[in-house]
């Protein structure tokens, strides 16, 4: 029988399946250098090493059924591929590989090669997906499940009544890793001890295993819908803001609410306006036209993306999934350098997203870094904030000499101030001007108290205080009882209330 020396790529592709189908015939040789590498990878927690070792065990069991030998040969070496080629050259055996580069090198050196092609047909993971499936969740000894629907409106459903075993999940993981070489736009994004993140075409695959998790687990996600900015039916005022002024944009929302989908639509919108757009992703899972360059943070050295983007000078950079200090620092540096930035962060409320910047920058630079905050919920834009700097007495402080720089956070569509950011002592404060639910706002409470007695009165928030304007014809209705109620509201909410007569500045 012929002698076949296998490399790692052949094991990952599933050598045992080729033997069972009669496509590979011969005695199998396993080089000690390869075994040593797989042992090290497995001890380091790399999934590919464990899968390759499992495949050797499968081949060994098949040898008893199909009557071929499995022999351990050679000596350990730090350069595994070179050790395999040298051994084959000396022993005149064939290398079995699924690696195109290995095939080419062996051809140049005159070494016999058996090249394994992947079996035709769709990926086995595709059987879990239909047109409404957002993600598939597989874990050993549990029933496979899927999220079906759209962001903000989905259901968790069972895909089977039979739990998946660890061996079934390992086999699936092996196939996924092998298919990377054959599916366009596919790569291992991150491989750490106990976890691997793979981009496989449109699928993002997160793999975890013990000891990181309590069992083998695979989560596979894919975009269900692809939207353009027009699909969001945004107000014309916001469209103009994005087109003419917004350059420090923050897209916030809870996980699975459609933040990345909106960022993707915004990137394409700027591209169509003739802007140079690039993205920073970890992992790269946006599906964008070739005109938009997508960078992976995981493959870049420290400072590398900073240098690339400063030198290439894009008009806009989309930073997906900002999490740690390095992410925020890069966003801030690029924005201060004049590059338009679109950041995507997890946050349960839009104000929480702004909180993420407070301990990382000086108060005075915040409006220059962030000018527009867009909150996404259930796949739609629920709230838009704009940030502006002014000098004033903050809400709740009464003395004129307490005036200081204040960042006003306004509802962009109504121009109503909802929060103030200022430094008090050594602490940076975010103070709500009014609660967002209209019926409970301080302004509405004051207005209701006054208008119950004086229907023609008006209440406005001006320069850190609430100003009640009473028509001259109704001034007689302002009495001690109403004044007492207003002073109680003033004390309760820590605000200042001033009463003005008509259109003059005369106080009552």
C-alpha positions in Angstrom: 0.0 0.0 0.0 1.1 3.6 -0.6 2.3 5.7 2.3 0.5 8.9 3.1 1.9 11.5 5.5 -0.9 13.9 6.6 -0.6 17.5 7.6 -2.8 19.6 9.9 -5.0 20.9 7.1 -5.9 17.4 6.0 -6.9 16.5 9.6 -9.0 19.7 10.0 -10.8 19.0 6.7 -11.9 15.6 8.1 -9.5 13.0 6.7 -11.6 10.2 8.2 -14.5 11.1 5.8 -12.3 10.7 2.8 -11.1 7.3 4.0 -14.7 6.1 4.6 -15.7 7.2 1.1 -12.7 5.3 -0.4 -11.1 8.5 -1.7 -7.9 7.9 0.4 -6.2 4.5 0.3 -2.9 3.7 2.0 -1.0 3.5 5.2 -1.2 6.7 7.2 1.9 8.3 8.6 1.7 10.9 11.5 4.9 13.0 12.0 6.1 13.6 15.5 6.6 17.3 14.7 2.9 17.6 13.9 1.9 15.7 17.1 4.1 18.0 19.1 2.5 21.1 17.6 -1.1 19.8 18.1 -0.3 18.9 21.7 1.0 22.4 22.4 -2.0 24.0 20.7 -4.4 21.8 22.7 -2.6 22.7 26.0 -2.8 26.4 25.0 -6.6 26.0 24.6 -6.7 26.4 20.8 -9.7 24.6 19.4 -8.1 23.6 16.1 -5.4 21.6 17.9 -8.0 19.5 19.8 -10.1 18.9 16.7 -7.0 17.7 14.8 -6.1 15.3 17.6 -9.7 14.0 17.7 -9.4 13.3 13.9 -6.2 11.3 14.4 -8.2 9.1 16.9 -11.0 8.6 14.3 -8.4 7.6 11.7 -6.8 5.2 14.1 -10.2 3.5 14.8 -10.9 3.3 11.0 -7.6 1.5 10.5 -8.9 -1.5 12.3 -12.0 -1.6 10.1 -10.3 -1.0 6.7 -7.1 -2.8 7.5 -4.4 -0.1 7.0 -1.7 1.0 9.5 -1.2 4.3 11.3 2.4 4.9 12.1 4.1 7.6 14.1 7.3 8.7 12.3 10.1 11.4 12.2 11.6 13.5 14.9 10.1 16.6 16.6 10.9 19.9 14.9 9.9 23.6 15.3 9.2 24.0 11.6 6.4 21.4 11.1 5.7 21.9 7.4 9.4 21.8 6.4 9.9 18.6 8.6 7.0 16.9 6.8 8.4 17.8 3.3 11.9 16.7 4.2 10.6 13.3 5.6 8.6 12.7 2.4 11.5 13.6 0.2 13.7 11.0 2.1 11.1 8.2 2.3 9.4 8.9 -1.1 5.9 9.0 0.4 3.1 11.4 -0.4 1.9 14.4 1.6 -1.9 14.5 2.1 -2.9 18.2 2.4 -5.9 20.6 2.0 -3.5 23.6 2.0 -3.0 25.2 -1.4 0.3 26.7 -0.4 1.6 23.3 0.8 0.5 21.8 -2.5 2.5 24.4 -4.5 5.7 24.1 -2.4 5.6 20.3 -2.7 5.1 20.7 -6.5 8.2 23.0 -6.7 10.3 20.5 -4.7 9.1 17.4 -6.6 7.3 15.9 -3.6 4.3 13.7 -4.3 1.0 15.3 -3.1 -2.5 14.1 -2.5 -4.6 17.3 -2.5 -8.0 17.0 -0.7 -10.9 19.1 -2.2 -13.8 19.9 0.1 -17.0 18.0 -0.6 -19.5 19.9 -2.7 -22.7 21.0 -1.1 -23.9 23.7 1.3 -22.5 24.2 4.8 -24.2 21.9 7.4 -25.0 25.0 9.5 -27.3 26.3 6.8 -29.8 23.7 7.7 -30.4 25.6 10.9 -31.3 28.8 9.1 -34.3 30.1 7.3 -35.2 33.6 6.0 -36.2 34.8 9.5 -33.4 33.3 11.6 -31.2 35.8 13.3 -28.9 33.5 15.3 -28.5 29.8 16.2 -27.4 28.7 19.6 -25.9 25.2 20.1 -24.5 23.7 23.3 -23.6 20.2 24.2 -26.3 18.1 25.9 -28.9 20.8 25.1 -31.6 21.2 22.4 -30.4 23.5 19.5 -32.3 26.8 19.6 -32.6 29.8 17.3 -33.7 33.4 17.5 -36.3 34.1 14.8 -37.7 37.5 13.8 -36.0 40.9 13.6 -34.1 43.1 16.0 -36.4 44.0 19.0 -39.1 41.6 17.9 -38.0 38.0 17.9 -38.8 34.6 19.5 -36.5 31.9 20.9 -37.5 28.5 19.3 -36.3 24.9 19.5 -34.8 23.5 16.3 -35.0 19.9 17.4 -36.2 17.7 20.1 -32.9 15.9 20.4 -29.9 17.4 22.4 -26.6 17.7 20.6 -23.6 15.8 21.9 -20.1 17.3 22.3 -18.9 15.1 19.4 -21.5 16.5 17.1 -20.6 20.0 18.0 -16.9 19.3 17.6 -17.5 17.8 14.2 -19.5 21.0 13.2 -16.7 23.2 14.5 -14.1 21.2 12.5 -16.2 21.8 9.3 -16.5 25.5 10.0 -12.8 26.0 10.5 -12.0 23.9 7.4 -14.4 25.9 5.2 -12.6 29.1 5.9 -10.2 28.4 3.1 -13.0 27.9 0.6 -15.7 30.5 1.4 -15.1 34.0 0.3 -14.5 36.7 2.9 -13.8 34.0 5.6 -11.1 34.0 8.3 -10.4 33.2 12.0 -10.9 36.6 13.6 -9.8 35.7 17.1 -8.4 32.5 18.6 -7.7 32.5 22.4 -7.5 29.8 25.0 -11.0 28.4 25.1 -12.6 30.6 22.5 -12.5 31.2 18.8 -14.4 33.8 16.6 -14.8 33.0 13.0 -16.1 35.0 10.1 -17.5 32.6 7.5 -19.0 34.5 4.6 -22.1 36.1 6.1 -22.0 34.1 9.2 -20.2 35.1 12.5 -19.4 32.1 14.6 -18.4 32.3 18.3 -17.0 29.0 19.6 -16.3 28.4 23.3 -15.2 25.2 25.1 -14.1 24.1 28.6 -12.5 25.4 30.8 -13.8 28.8 29.6 -17.4 27.5 29.3 -19.0 24.6 31.0 -19.3 22.7 27.7 -18.8 23.1 24.0 -21.0 26.0 22.7 -21.4 27.5 19.3 -23.3 30.7 18.5 -23.9 31.5 14.8 -25.3 34.9 13.8 -26.1 36.4 10.4 -27.7 39.6 9.3 -31.5 39.1 8.7 -32.1 42.4 7.0 -29.9 45.0 5.3 -31.3 48.5 5.4 -30.5 51.8 3.7 -30.8 55.0 5.6 -34.0 55.8 3.6 -35.6 52.7 5.2 -35.5 54.3 8.6 -37.8 57.2 7.6 -35.7 59.7 9.5 -37.0 63.3 10.0 -35.6 65.7 7.4 -34.0 67.7 10.2 -31.9 64.7 11.3 -31.0 63.9 7.6 -29.7 67.5 7.2 -27.8 67.2 10.5 -26.1 64.0 9.3 -25.3 65.4 5.9 -24.1 68.9 6.9 -22.8 69.0 10.4 -22.6 65.7 12.4 -19.0 64.4 12.6 -18.8 63.0 16.1 -21.6 60.4 16.0 -22.4 57.9 18.7 -24.8 55.0 17.9 -26.1 53.4 21.2 -28.5 50.7 22.1 -28.9 47.4 23.8 -27.5 44.2 22.3 -29.5 42.9 19.3 -31.4 46.1 18.8 -30.0 47.0 15.4 -27.0 49.3 16.1 -24.6 47.7 13.6 -27.3 47.6 11.0 -27.9 51.3 11.3 -24.1 52.0 11.3 -23.8 49.9 8.1 -26.6 52.0 6.5 -25.0 55.2 7.6 -21.6 54.1 6.2 -23.2 53.4 2.8 -25.0 56.8 2.9 -21.8 58.7 3.4 -20.1 56.6 0.6 -22.9 57.6 -1.8 -22.3 61.2 -0.9 -18.8 60.8 -2.3 -17.1 60.5 1.1 -14.1 58.2 1.8 -15.4 55.8 4.5 -13.5 53.1 6.4 -14.5 50.8 9.3 -12.8 49.4 12.4 -14.4 46.1 13.5 -13.8 43.4 16.0 -14.8 41.1 14.4 -15.5 42.2 10.9 -19.1 41.4 10.3 -20.5 44.4 8.4 -21.5 43.7 4.9 -20.4 46.7 2.9 -19.5 47.5 -0.7 -15.9 47.1 -1.8 -15.5 50.9 -1.9 -15.5 50.8 2.0 -12.3 49.4 3.5 -12.9 47.3 6.6 -10.0 47.0 9.1 -9.8 44.4 11.8 -8.6 45.6 15.2 -7.6 42.0 16.1 -5.0 41.9 13.3 -3.5 45.3 13.9 -0.6 46.1 16.2 -0.9 48.8 18.8 -1.0 52.2 17.1 -1.1 50.7 13.6 -4.7 51.6 12.9 -4.1 55.1 14.4 -1.2 55.6 11.9 -3.1 54.1 8.9 -6.2 56.3 9.4 -4.3 59.5 10.1 -2.2 59.0 7.0 -5.0 57.9 4.7 -7.4 60.6 6.0 -10.9 59.1 5.5 -13.8 61.5 5.8 -15.6 59.1 8.1 -14.5 56.1 10.1 -17.1 53.7 11.6 -15.9 52.1 14.8 -18.1 49.1 15.6 -18.3 47.6 19.1 -16.3 50.1 21.2 -15.6 48.4 24.5 -12.4 49.2 26.3 -10.1 52.2 26.9 -8.0 51.6 23.7 -11.2 51.7 21.6 -12.4 55.0 23.1 -8.9 56.5 23.0 -8.6 55.7 19.3 -12.0 57.2 18.6 -11.1 60.4 20.6 -7.7 60.8 19.0 -9.1 60.4 15.4 -12.0 62.8 16.1 -9.7 65.4 17.5 -7.5 65.0 14.4 -10.5 66.1 12.3 -11.7 62.7 11.1 -15.5 62.2 11.2 -16.2 59.3 13.6 -19.2 57.0 14.0 -18.9 54.9 17.1 -21.1 52.0 18.1 -21.5 51.2 21.9 -23.8 49.1 24.1 -26.0 51.2 26.3 -29.4 50.8 27.9 -30.2 54.5 27.5 -28.6 57.2 25.4 -27.3 59.1 28.4 -25.4 55.9 29.5 -23.5 56.1 26.2 -22.3 59.6 27.0 -21.3 58.5 30.5 -18.7 56.2 28.8 -16.7 59.3 27.7 -16.8 61.3 30.8 -13.9 59.7 32.7 -11.8 59.6 29.5 -11.8 63.2 28.3 -12.0 66.8 29.7 -15.4 68.2 29.9 -14.6 71.0 27.5 -13.6 68.6 24.7 -16.8 66.5 24.8 -18.9 68.6 22.3 -15.9 68.6 19.9 -15.8 64.8 20.2 -19.5 64.0 20.3 -22.1 66.2 18.6 -24.8 63.7 17.8 -26.0 60.6 19.9 -28.4 58.3 18.2 -30.2 55.7 20.3 -31.5 52.6 18.5 -34.2 50.3 19.9 -36.2 47.6 18.2 -34.5 48.4 14.9 -35.6 52.1 14.8 -34.2 55.5 15.9 -35.9 56.2 19.3 -33.9 59.2 20.5 -31.4 61.7 19.1 -29.3 64.0 21.3 -27.2 67.0 20.4 -24.4 68.4 22.6 -23.5 72.1 23.0 -21.2 74.0 25.3 -22.3 77.1 27.1 -21.3 79.1 30.2 -24.1 79.5 32.8 -25.2 78.8 36.3 -26.1 75.1 36.2 -29.6 73.9 37.2 -30.0 73.7 41.0 -27.2 76.2 41.7 -28.4 79.8 42.4 -25.5 82.0 43.0 -24.4 84.0 40.0 -20.7 83.5 40.8 -21.2 79.7 40.4 -21.4 80.2 36.6 -19.2 77.7 34.8 -18.8 75.8 31.5 -21.9 73.5 31.0 -22.5 70.9 28.3 -26.2 70.9 27.4 -27.6 67.7 26.1 -30.7 68.5 24.1 -33.3 66.4 22.4 -32.3 67.2 18.8 -35.8 67.2 17.3 -37.4 69.4 20.0 -34.3 71.4 21.0 -35.3 70.8 24.6 -32.5 70.6 27.2 -32.8 67.3 29.0 -29.4 67.0 30.8 -26.6 69.3 31.9 -23.0 68.2 32.4 -20.7 70.3 34.6 -17.9 70.0 37.1 -18.8 70.5 40.7 -15.8 70.4 43.0 -13.7 67.6 41.5 -16.7 65.6 40.3 -18.2 65.7 36.8 -22.0 65.7 37.2 -24.8 64.7 34.7 -27.9 66.3 36.0 -31.3 65.7 34.4 -33.1 69.0 33.7 -36.4 67.1 33.6 -37.4 63.5 33.4 -38.1 62.3 29.9 -41.7 61.3 30.5 -43.6 64.5 29.8 -46.2 64.0 32.6 -43.5 63.9 35.3 -41.2 66.7 34.1 -40.4 69.5 36.4 -41.5 72.0 33.8 -44.9 70.3 33.3 -45.4 70.2 37.1 -44.8 73.9 37.3 -47.0 74.6 34.3 -49.8 72.5 35.7 -49.6 74.2 39.1 -49.7 77.7 37.5 -52.2 77.1 34.7 -54.8 75.6 37.1 -55.1 79.1 38.4 -53.8 81.2 35.5 -54.6 79.5 32.2 -52.9 82.2 30.1 -49.5 81.8 31.8 -46.4 80.4 30.1 -43.5 78.4 31.5 -40.1 78.3 29.9 -36.6 77.1 31.0 -34.1 79.9 30.5 -30.6 80.3 31.7 -30.8 77.7 34.4 -34.2 78.7 35.8 -37.9 78.3 35.1 -39.5 81.6 34.1 -43.3 81.9 34.5 -44.7 84.7 32.4 -48.1 86.0 33.6 -50.3 88.2 31.3 -51.0 91.6 32.8 -54.7 91.0 32.6 -54.4 87.9 34.9 -51.9 89.2 37.4 -54.7 89.4 40.0 -55.0 85.6 40.0 -51.5 85.3 41.4 -52.0 84.9 45.1 -50.2 83.7 48.3 -51.5 80.2 48.0 -50.1 79.8 44.4 -46.8 81.3 45.4 -46.5 78.9 48.3 -47.0 75.9 45.9 -44.4 77.2 43.6 -41.8 77.6 46.4 -42.5 74.0 47.5 -41.8 72.8 44.0 -38.7 74.9 43.9 -37.4 73.4 47.1 -38.4 69.8 46.2 -36.7 69.7 42.8 -33.8 72.0 43.6 -34.7 74.5 40.9 -35.2 78.2 40.7 -38.5 79.7 39.6 -38.9 83.3 38.6 -42.2 85.0 37.9 -42.3 87.7 35.2 -45.1 90.1 34.2 -46.2 90.1 30.6 -43.4 90.7 28.0 -41.4 92.9 30.4 -38.5 91.9 32.6 -40.5 93.2 35.7 -40.6 90.5 38.4 -43.7 89.8 40.5 
